[in-house]
Amino acid sequence: MLLPDLYQDNKSGLKVTESGIEGPTIEIPSVWRPEQLRFGLCFWDRIAWPSLNILPSPESAEMDFLNSAGVLVRPEATLVPNLASPGRGFAETYFNAYQNLEKNEPGRWSLSATAEYDLKLFLGDHITKDRGITVSLHRAIPIPTRDVALHDLLEFKQKRDPELLALRAELDGYKQLITSATDRAEAFATQKDLIDEACKNILRVSREHRMPIHISDMSFGIELNRSAIIAVAAAAAALPDKTSLTGVEAFLASVGVIATSSIKWTAAFGISNKMKAKRQSPFRYVHHLHEELDWL
């Protein structure tokens, strides 16, 4: 489920302020940020953008197209009243929408934002420290630019489904690897190489299709118990010289971009109310844009 980008320039929508708490005003956009939408479309089968009863639904050709294509879910959400903190009420509204999606399709939904700050703001009191691992890919993930037409993106996705599914499978595979592998250091090194190859392949096919992209970071969170976090941290510490994504770096160098691409694992937060269903993928994703490549 896409969370609103609190840093975007679009000022349309509802404006609320955290009462009695120092911090920024929350701008609730009535439309999504173009890059965030394309990120979601590129890597997942469906995306959700809750429809709030207090906000008018804007007329959007992109929404109409995605509805007709069957990839957009717009669950109705009623604003949770909170006179002491309107911003907290809005955040609870979005989290409730996420929980309802999970209830109907257990283990199938994740939260997505463009900043870790946004996720922490929306999760609020649901956060539990030291309950997870964050896996971060730095300057490795290709995300279509805002100018890429949605029709062209879905056509690219259909034609290059094997490459996209390969990357998603390797990312999701980290959960099973982290929670079950005995020799984690060796397994991490092997999995890193698989992700490196999958990222390079998507870069390659993006170039073949002349699809302009951003070179981006992607982080995803996996919830673990304390003992597993300690084991993962120990395994990661054993890999100081094995975190570079050399395949991605070599490909970028071949098109004139010098960028250090890498992968790392750090202790992070989880959510306090455990979902009963066994998750099939990490529960949260964050991405951050870097260089833009236009193959034309």
C-alpha positions in Angstrom: 0.0 0.0 0.0 1.4 3.4 -1.0 1.8 5.9 1.8 1.6 9.6 1.0 4.9 11.3 0.4 5.0 14.0 3.1 7.8 15.9 1.3 6.1 16.3 -2.1 5.5 19.8 -3.4 1.8 19.2 -4.2 -0.2 21.1 -1.5 -3.7 19.9 -2.5 -5.7 17.9 0.0 -6.2 18.2 3.8 -3.7 20.0 6.0 -3.4 18.9 9.6 -0.8 19.6 12.4 0.3 17.4 15.2 -1.2 19.1 18.2 1.2 19.8 21.1 4.1 18.0 19.3 7.0 19.8 17.7 7.3 18.6 14.1 6.3 19.3 10.5 2.8 19.9 9.2 1.4 16.9 7.5 0.3 17.6 4.0 -2.2 14.9 2.9 -2.0 14.7 -0.9 -5.1 13.9 -3.0 -2.9 12.3 -5.7 0.2 10.2 -5.6 3.8 11.1 -6.4 4.5 10.0 -9.9 7.8 8.2 -9.1 6.3 6.4 -6.1 3.4 5.2 -8.3 5.8 3.8 -10.9 7.9 2.1 -8.3 4.8 0.3 -7.0 3.7 -0.6 -10.5 7.1 -1.9 -11.5 7.5 -4.4 -8.7 4.1 -5.5 -7.5 0.9 -6.9 -9.0 -1.4 -4.5 -7.4 -1.2 -1.2 -5.5 -3.6 0.3 -2.9 -4.3 4.0 -2.4 -7.0 4.4 0.3 -10.0 6.7 -0.5 -10.7 9.0 2.4 -14.3 10.1 2.9 -13.1 13.7 3.8 -11.1 14.2 0.6 -12.6 14.6 -2.8 -11.6 11.9 -5.3 -9.7 13.8 -8.0 -10.5 13.1 -11.6 -7.4 11.4 -12.9 -6.7 9.7 -16.2 -4.0 7.7 -14.5 -6.5 6.4 -11.9 -9.1 5.6 -14.6 -6.4 3.7 -16.6 -5.1 1.7 -13.6 -8.7 0.9 -12.5 -9.5 -0.5 -16.0 -6.2 -2.4 -16.0 -7.1 -4.1 -12.7 -4.0 -3.0 -10.8 -5.4 -0.3 -8.6 -7.2 -1.0 -5.3 -9.0 1.9 -3.6 -10.3 0.7 -0.3 -12.7 3.1 1.4 -11.3 4.5 4.6 -13.0 6.6 7.3 -10.9 9.1 9.2 -10.1 8.1 12.7 -11.2 11.1 14.9 -8.4 12.4 17.2 -9.0 15.9 18.4 -5.8 16.0 20.4 -3.7 15.1 17.4 -5.4 15.2 13.9 -2.2 13.9 12.3 -2.2 10.8 14.5 -5.8 10.2 13.5 -4.9 10.4 9.9 -2.0 8.0 10.4 -4.2 5.5 12.2 -6.7 5.7 9.3 -4.0 4.6 6.8 -2.7 1.8 9.1 -6.2 0.5 9.6 -6.6 0.4 5.8 -3.4 -1.7 5.6 -4.6 -4.1 8.3 -8.0 -4.6 6.5 -6.1 -5.5 3.3 -4.0 -7.9 5.3 -7.1 -9.4 6.9 -8.7 -10.1 3.6 -5.5 -11.4 2.0 -3.1 -12.5 4.8 0.6 -12.0 4.2 0.1 -10.4 0.8 0.4 -6.7 1.4 3.4 -4.3 2.3 3.7 -0.7 3.1 5.7 1.5 0.7 7.0 5.1 1.2 9.8 7.3 -0.1 11.3 8.0 3.3 11.8 6.0 6.5 10.5 9.1 8.3 7.1 8.7 6.7 6.8 5.1 7.7 7.7 5.8 11.3 5.3 8.7 11.4 2.4 6.6 10.1 3.2 3.6 12.3 3.6 5.7 15.4 2.9 3.7 18.6 2.8 0.5 16.6 6.6 0.5 16.3 8.7 -1.9 18.4 12.4 -1.3 18.4 14.9 -4.0 17.7 12.3 -6.3 16.2 13.6 -6.5 12.7 16.4 -6.3 10.1 16.5 -3.8 7.2 18.2 -4.9 4.0 19.3 -1.9 2.0 20.4 -1.9 -1.7 22.3 1.3 -2.5 22.2 2.7 -6.1 21.1 -0.6 -7.5 17.4 -0.5 -8.3 16.0 0.9 -11.6 12.8 2.9 -11.2 11.0 4.5 -14.2 11.0 8.3 -14.2 7.8 10.3 -13.8 7.6 10.8 -17.6 7.2 7.1 -18.4 3.6 6.5 -19.6 1.8 4.0 -17.5 0.7 2.1 -20.6 4.3 1.8 -21.6 5.3 0.7 -18.2 2.7 -2.0 -18.0 3.7 -3.2 -21.4 7.3 -3.3 -20.4 6.3 -5.2 -17.2 4.4 -7.8 -19.3 7.2 -8.3 -21.7 9.9 -8.4 -19.1 8.0 -10.3 -16.4 10.7 -12.9 -15.9 13.4 -10.3 -15.0 11.1 -8.4 -12.7 9.8 -11.6 -11.0 13.4 -12.8 -10.6 14.4 -9.7 -8.6 11.2 -9.8 -6.5 11.9 -13.5 -5.7 15.5 -12.8 -4.7 14.4 -9.9 -2.4 11.6 -12.0 -0.8 14.1 -14.9 -0.5 16.1 -12.9 2.1 13.4 -13.5 4.7 13.7 -17.3 4.3 17.4 -17.0 4.2 17.8 -14.8 7.3 15.4 -16.9 9.4 16.5 -20.4 8.4 20.1 -20.5 7.1 22.7 -22.1 9.3 25.8 -20.6 7.7 24.4 -17.1 7.2 27.7 -15.4 6.1 28.1 -17.8 3.2 24.4 -17.7 2.3 24.4 -13.9 2.4 27.3 -13.8 0.0 25.5 -16.1 -2.4 22.2 -14.2 -2.1 23.9 -10.9 -2.7 25.3 -12.2 -6.0 21.8 -13.4 -7.1 20.3 -9.9 -6.3 23.3 -8.2 -8.1 22.6 -10.3 -11.2 18.8 -9.6 -11.0 19.3 -5.8 -10.7 21.8 -5.8 -13.6 19.3 -7.7 -15.8 16.6 -5.2 -15.2 19.0 -2.4 -16.0 19.9 -4.2 -19.2 16.3 -4.7 -20.4 15.4 -1.1 -19.4 18.1 0.0 -21.8 16.9 -2.3 -24.5 13.4 -0.8 -24.2 14.8 2.8 -24.0 12.9 3.3 -20.8 14.3 6.3 -18.9 15.0 5.4 -15.2 16.4 6.6 -11.9 19.2 4.6 -10.3 17.7 4.2 -6.8 18.1 2.8 -3.3 15.6 0.3 -1.9 15.3 -0.8 1.7 13.0 -3.5 2.9 12.1 -4.5 6.5 11.9 -8.1 7.8 10.5 -8.8 11.3 12.6 -11.1 13.5 13.1 -12.2 17.1 16.0 -10.9 19.1 18.2 -14.0 18.7 17.8 -14.0 14.9 18.7 -10.3 14.8 22.0 -11.0 16.7 22.8 -13.9 14.4 22.2 -11.8 11.3 24.3 -9.0 12.6 27.2 -11.4 13.3 26.9 -12.8 9.8 26.8 -9.3 8.2 29.9 -8.3 10.2 31.8 -11.2 8.6 31.2 -9.7 5.1 33.1 -6.3 5.2 34.5 -6.8 1.7 31.7 -8.7 0.1 28.8 -6.1 0.0 29.6 -4.4 -3.4 27.2 -5.2 -6.2 29.9 -5.5 -8.8 27.7 -6.6 -11.7 25.5 -3.4 -11.3 28.6 -1.2 -11.0 30.1 -2.7 -14.1 26.9 -2.2 -16.1 26.6 1.4 -15.0 30.2 2.1 -15.8 29.6 0.7 -19.3 27.0 3.5 -19.9 29.1 6.2 -18.4 27.9 6.3 -14.8 30.3 5.8 -11.9 28.4 4.8 -8.8 29.1 2.6 -5.8 26.4 0.0 -5.6 26.2 -2.1 -2.4 24.0 -4.1 0.0 23.9 -4.0 3.8 22.0 -5.3 6.7 21.1 -3.3 9.9 19.0 -3.8 13.0 15.7 -2.0 12.6 12.1 -1.8 14.0 9.1 -4.0 13.6 5.4 -3.5 14.4 4.0 -4.4 17.8 0.7 -6.0 16.8 1.9 -9.3 15.2 0.0 -10.4 12.2 -1.2 -14.0 12.8 -0.7 -15.0 9.1 2.7 -16.0 7.9 4.0 -13.2 5.7 5.1 -14.0 2.2 7.2 -10.9 1.8 8.7 -8.1 3.9 6.2 -5.7 5.4 7.7 -2.3 4.5 9.7 -0.8 1.6 11.4 2.5 1.2 13.1 3.8 -1.9 15.2 6.9 -2.7 16.1 8.3 -6.1 19.6 9.1 -7.4 20.9 9.5 -10.9 18.5 9.6 -13.9 19.4 7.7 -17.0 17.8 8.4 -20.4 18.9 5.8 -22.8 17.7 8.0 -25.8 
